[in-house]
Amino acid sequence: MGGTGSHIVQQLAYLGVKKFTVIDGDVIEDINLNRLIGANTEDLMGSLTKTANAKRMLNKILPGKECSLTVIPHFFPSKDSLLALKQVDFIFGCVDNDGTRIILTEFAAAYEKYYIDLATEIDPQNMAFGGRVFFSIPGKSCLYCKGELSMDEIRKNLQNETEKKEEEAIYGVPKELLQGSGPSVVSLNGIIASLAVTEFMVFVTGIRTANELLIYDGMRGVVTINKDKPSPNCYYCNSIKGIGDNANIGRFLQ
C-alpha cells in the first residue's frame, strides 16, 4: 500500500470496485509523503499504517456499506495474508523485490488467481527511468517464464527477511543520495498504476484482450507491448497451476 499501491486502491475505487483486501505491515514515514497518495504530515504524529491510509481513502470514495474491506497490517507473506488472498479474484502486486514476486507468482498459479504485477525503477547512472506492468493469466505465462525476475535478487530476498526493510536503494536510487527525502516518483507510479488498472478494466469488461507485458520508457515517453513468447515448460504455469494447498506456500513464512 505504498507508492504504487495507494494509486491502485484509489483508481479501483473510482472505477467501481467495492471489495478490497489490502496488505502491508509498514507505517507512514516522512520519506513516503511525496509519493503516498492520501497521506499528509499529520499522519506522522500517530504512526499511521499504510493500510489505515488505504482504508481512509476507500471510506471517503465509497462511504458506509458501499465498500467491503479486509485489512492485513502485516508484510506479505504472513499466515493471515495467505488466507485472505485465497478469497480474492485479482491480485495487484505492488512490491519492491523479486523475492516477494516469486512467492506471489507461485501463489497465483497454485490458486489460479489473476496476478497483475507492477514495477518502477530509476537508474541515476544512466539517466533512465520507467517501469512495467505484467498481467499473468494462470497457465498462460508468468513473470518467471517471461524472464522478468532476477534469480540473484530472489535468493538475496528470501535468505533474510530483514533485507526487505534494509534496502540499500529505493526505486533504484541509493539512500545516501535522497538526503532524507523520498524519490520523486509520484508521476511515474501514477503512469504504471494507470496502465495496470486500464488493463484490468479492459479484461473484466471484455472491451479488448489485456496486454500481457507493457514496458514504459520514461526518457522516450513511450509505452511498448512486449510480445516475446514465454519459455516453454514453465514450472509455475504447468506443474504448480491449480494444485492449491499442495504448493505449500506456507514454507515461505518466517
C-alpha positions as semicolon CSV with decimal commas, in nm:
position;residue;x (nm);y (nm);z (nm)
1;M;0,000;0,000;0,000
2;G;0,290;0,230;-0,073
3;G;0,370;0,443;-0,376
4;T;0,204;0,231;-0,645
5;G;-0,040;0,051;-0,417
6;S;-0,204;0,373;-0,297
7;H;-0,262;0,474;-0,660
8;I;-0,414;0,133;-0,734
9;V;-0,659;0,144;-0,443
10;Q;-0,773;0,495;-0,532
11;Q;-0,823;0,421;-0,901
12;L;-1,001;0,090;-0,846
13;A;-1,243;0,256;-0,604
14;Y;-1,325;0,533;-0,853
15;L;-1,361;0,267;-1,122
16;G;-1,631;0,090;-0,920
17;V;-1,452;-0,194;-0,741
18;K;-1,613;-0,231;-0,398
19;K;-1,441;-0,531;-0,239
20;F;-1,077;-0,499;-0,132
21;T;-0,811;-0,680;0,064
22;V;-0,513;-0,456;0,143
23;I;-0,185;-0,594;0,276
24;D;0,111;-0,402;0,419
25;G;0,294;-0,401;0,751
26;D;0,461;-0,062;0,710
27;V;0,387;0,273;0,871
28;I;0,397;0,612;0,702
29;E;0,730;0,797;0,728
30;D;0,838;1,141;0,613
31;I;1,021;0,993;0,315
32;N;0,686;0,848;0,195
33;L;0,489;1,171;0,186
34;N;0,592;1,286;-0,161
35;R;0,455;0,971;-0,325
36;L;0,197;0,813;-0,095
37;I;-0,150;0,905;-0,220
38;G;-0,380;1,020;0,061
39;A;-0,106;1,073;0,321
40;N;-0,015;1,402;0,489
41;T;0,223;1,537;0,754
42;E;-0,032;1,487;1,035
43;D;-0,011;1,112;0,976
44;L;0,347;1,112;1,103
45;M;0,240;1,204;1,456
46;G;0,033;0,893;1,513
47;S;0,243;0,640;1,321
48;L;-0,043;0,574;1,081
49;T;-0,007;0,247;0,890
50;K;-0,019;0,238;0,513
51;T;-0,319;0,005;0,529
52;A;-0,500;0,261;0,750
53;N;-0,427;0,526;0,489
54;A;-0,580;0,299;0,222
55;K;-0,884;0,237;0,442
56;R;-0,930;0,612;0,493
57;M;-0,919;0,673;0,117
58;L;-1,168;0,397;0,044
59;N;-1,409;0,523;0,312
60;K;-1,407;0,867;0,150
61;I;-1,461;0,738;-0,202
62;L;-1,701;0,456;-0,109
63;P;-1,859;0,566;0,221
64;G;-2,063;0,350;0,454
65;K;-2,156;0,000;0,348
66;E;-2,060;0,054;-0,015
67;C;-1,711;-0,086;0,046
68;S;-1,614;-0,428;0,180
69;L;-1,258;-0,408;0,313
70;T;-1,024;-0,664;0,466
71;V;-0,713;-0,511;0,622
72;I;-0,398;-0,718;0,678
73;P;-0,147;-0,494;0,863
74;H;0,143;-0,735;0,814
75;F;0,405;-0,784;0,547
76;F;0,343;-1,049;0,282
77;P;0,378;-1,340;0,319
78;S;0,210;-1,392;0,654
79;K;-0,041;-1,657;0,755
80;D;-0,333;-1,414;0,758
81;S;-0,236;-1,259;0,423
82;L;-0,213;-1,602;0,256
83;L;-0,555;-1,698;0,389
84;A;-0,705;-1,367;0,277
85;L;-0,564;-1,389;-0,076
86;K;-0,733;-1,724;-0,128
87;Q;-1,063;-1,534;-0,131
88;V;-0,976;-1,275;-0,398
89;D;-1,013;-1,286;-0,776
90;F;-0,735;-1,044;-0,878
91;I;-0,403;-0,974;-0,710
92;F;-0,221;-0,645;-0,772
93;G;0,143;-0,689;-0,675
94;C;0,283;-0,351;-0,575
95;V;0,601;-0,483;-0,417
96;D;0,964;-0,380;-0,443
97;N;1,160;-0,705;-0,463
98;D;1,166;-1,023;-0,670
99;G;1,164;-1,247;-0,364
100;T;0,808;-1,139;-0,289
101;R;0,721;-1,154;-0,659
102;I;0,821;-1,521;-0,691
103;I;0,603;-1,609;-0,391
104;L;0,309;-1,421;-0,544
105;T;0,378;-1,591;-0,877
106;E;0,362;-1,934;-0,715
107;F;0,055;-1,842;-0,511
108;A;-0,133;-1,707;-0,814
109;A;-0,051;-2,021;-1,015
110;A;-0,143;-2,262;-0,734
111;Y;-0,478;-2,098;-0,662
112;E;-0,542;-1,984;-1,020
113;K;-0,563;-1,613;-0,948
114;Y;-0,510;-1,332;-1,197
115;Y;-0,191;-1,155;-1,094
116;I;-0,107;-0,803;-1,213
117;D;0,247;-0,708;-1,117
118;L;0,377;-0,351;-1,118
119;A;0,739;-0,237;-1,117
120;T;0,904;0,105;-1,138
121;E;1,270;0,198;-1,125
122;I;1,513;0,486;-1,163
123;D;1,867;0,440;-1,295
124;P;2,057;0,759;-1,199
125;Q;2,385;0,647;-1,355
126;N;2,233;0,601;-1,700
127;M;1,976;0,879;-1,664
128;A;1,688;0,637;-1,719
129;F;1,355;0,575;-1,553
130;G;1,046;0,373;-1,630
131;G;0,854;0,064;-1,533
132;R;0,638;-0,223;-1,646
133;V;0,305;-0,393;-1,595
134;F;0,272;-0,770;-1,622
135;F;-0,073;-0,934;-1,645
136;S;-0,040;-1,301;-1,557
137;I;-0,322;-1,536;-1,652
138;P;-0,299;-1,877;-1,478
139;G;-0,139;-2,137;-1,701
140;K;-0,060;-1,893;-1,982
141;S;0,256;-1,717;-1,866
142;C;0,414;-1,570;-1,557
143;L;0,699;-1,343;-1,450
144;Y;0,932;-1,643;-1,431
145;C;0,885;-1,785;-1,781
146;K;0,887;-1,435;-1,932
147;G;1,230;-1,370;-1,781
148;E;1,113;-1,077;-1,568
149;L;1,270;-1,198;-1,242
150;S;1,627;-1,187;-1,114
151;M;1,733;-1,517;-0,957
152;D;2,014;-1,340;-0,770
153;E;1,770;-1,093;-0,617
154;I;1,527;-1,371;-0,528
155;R;1,798;-1,563;-0,341
156;K;1,903;-1,248;-0,158
157;N;1,546;-1,153;-0,062
158;L;1,447;-1,499;0,058
159;Q;1,765;-1,566;0,254
160;N;1,693;-1,295;0,507
161;E;1,353;-1,139;0,566
162;T;1,506;-0,827;0,726
163;E;1,663;-0,730;0,396
164;K;1,319;-0,618;0,280
165;K;1,339;-0,343;0,541
166;E;1,706;-0,265;0,482
167;E;1,714;-0,197;0,111
168;E;2,025;-0,013;0,002
169;A;1,825;0,171;-0,262
170;I;1,471;0,297;-0,306
171;Y;1,334;0,274;-0,660
172;G;1,694;0,219;-0,768
173;V;1,820;0,538;-0,602
174;P;2,090;0,492;-0,333
175;K;1,965;0,607;0,007
176;E;2,258;0,842;0,057
177;L;2,152;1,044;-0,248
178;L;1,800;1,102;-0,119
179;Q;1,910;1,323;0,172
180;G;1,622;1,218;0,396
181;S;1,354;1,261;0,132
182;G;1,174;1,011;-0,086
183;P;1,241;0,972;-0,460
184;S;1,023;1,192;-0,681
185;V;0,831;0,910;-0,844
186;V;0,467;1,002;-0,783
187;S;0,402;1,068;-1,153
188;L;0,595;0,755;-1,255
189;N;0,393;0,547;-1,009
190;G;0,077;0,705;-1,144
191;I;0,163;0,608;-1,502
192;I;0,235;0,246;-1,413
193;A;-0,070;0,220;-1,186
194;S;-0,295;0,369;-1,456
195;L;-0,165;0,121;-1,712
196;A;-0,232;-0,166;-1,470
197;V;-0,584;-0,052;-1,383
198;T;-0,665;0,005;-1,750
199;E;-0,556;-0,350;-1,842
200;F;-0,768;-0,478;-1,553
201;M;-1,064;-0,275;-1,677
202;V;-1,048;-0,394;-2,038
203;F;-1,005;-0,755;-1,925
204;V;-1,303;-0,750;-1,688
205;T;-1,534;-0,569;-1,931
206;G;-1,417;-0,757;-2,241
207;I;-1,350;-0,434;-2,434
208;R;-1,031;-0,592;-2,566
209;T;-0,773;-0,851;-2,473
210;A;-0,546;-0,737;-2,193
211;N;-0,181;-0,686;-2,283
212;E;0,046;-0,933;-2,110
213;L;0,351;-0,710;-2,069
214;L;0,370;-0,333;-2,108
215;I;0,703;-0,150;-2,083
216;Y;0,721;0,223;-2,010
217;D;1,037;0,410;-2,111
218;G;1,028;0,742;-1,927
219;M;1,315;0,902;-2,118
220;R;1,148;0,837;-2,452
221;G;0,796;0,888;-2,317
222;V;0,660;0,574;-2,482
223;V;0,481;0,254;-2,383
224;T;0,564;-0,060;-2,580
225;I;0,398;-0,400;-2,584
226;N;0,635;-0,690;-2,526
227;K;0,520;-0,988;-2,732
228;D;0,812;-1,221;-2,665
229;K;0,698;-1,578;-2,612
230;P;0,744;-1,727;-2,265
231;S;0,993;-2,004;-2,207
232;P;0,834;-2,348;-2,262
233;N;0,758;-2,600;-1,987
234;C;0,735;-2,341;-1,713
235;Y;0,735;-2,498;-1,367
236;Y;0,484;-2,247;-1,229
237;C;0,246;-2,239;-1,526
238;N;0,246;-2,616;-1,570
239;S;0,338;-2,802;-1,252
240;I;0,209;-2,555;-0,991
241;K;-0,109;-2,440;-1,168
242;G;-0,421;-2,538;-0,977
243;I;-0,262;-2,753;-0,707
244;G;-0,379;-2,521;-0,428
245;D;-0,260;-2,609;-0,079
246;N;-0,029;-2,877;-0,219
247;A;0,204;-2,596;-0,325
248;N;0,275;-2,538;0,046
249;I;0,318;-2,162;0,017
250;G;0,339;-2,160;0,397
251;R;0,701;-2,274;0,372
252;F;0,792;-1,913;0,298
253;L;0,664;-1,794;0,637
254;Q;0,940;-1,674;0,869
